[in-house]
Amino acid sequence: MAALGREAGADLKDAGVLPVRTGEASKDIRMAAYTHGQPSVSLGDEKFRRPMVIEIIEKKMEYLRKEKTLNVYGTVFFGTAASFSGMLANFIFRHCFKVKHDALKTYASVTTLPFLSTVVAYKFLVTDALYLGNISQENCVLRSSLVGIVCGVLYPTGLAFSKTGRLAVKYHTVPLPPKGRVLLYWLLLCQTEVKAMMIPLVFQTVFGILNGLRHYAIFESTLEKTVRDD
């Protein structure tokens, strides 16, 4: 009988069939059952995956919150600089035209309107364009500097000039200009003092360039962190 068993084992080996032990068979059965019962593993993965998704969302919200805070600070400072430009221009023109009436009214308008115009223009031309991905770094810097020059210097200067000129004509603080040369007359009257507006012009240009570079760098870093977390 032992000889027959050895001969049968030799025949099975020659046929390429190996005998399976009891422990190995039970292990194979457990592996098959584990593979077949895959939903139980996916449920466990789901429990571990859900906190990871929540953590990624929290990180994205933190990045966006930081970026929004920095953007708000930069834009508000930009608008505040425009308000100071309006105050300086109003002071210069009131001194040139010898106007002493309605000081609070004119100062309120030349500080509030440039601030609001700078904030709104910067949001539409720079911030919204960045979120849409429509501008490059050079375009962002150019738009930011143009907002600083136009809304931060030229607009408050023209606003202060028009309001102070009307008060000068209304209260006859300076001689009336001859017909046909109104604008030239007013410019010649304050050409020396108005050169002081070069200070806010240079400041707004430089700050516009730096703010555009900084805003674009913050946007790029936030975008890279978001993509890396994904």
Secondary structure, DSSP 8 states (H G I E B T S, - for coil): -HHHHHHHHHHHHHTT-----HHHHHHHHHHHHHHHTHHHHHHHHHHHHHHHHHHHHHHHHHHHHHHHHHHHHHHHHHHHHHHHHHHHHHHHHHHHTT--SSHHHHHHHHHHHHHHHHHHHHIIIIIHHHHHT---HHHHHHHHHHHHHIIIIIHHHHHHHHHHHHHHHHHT-S----TT-HHHHHHHHTTTGGGGGHHHHHHHHHHHHHHHHHHHHHHHHHHHHHHHH-
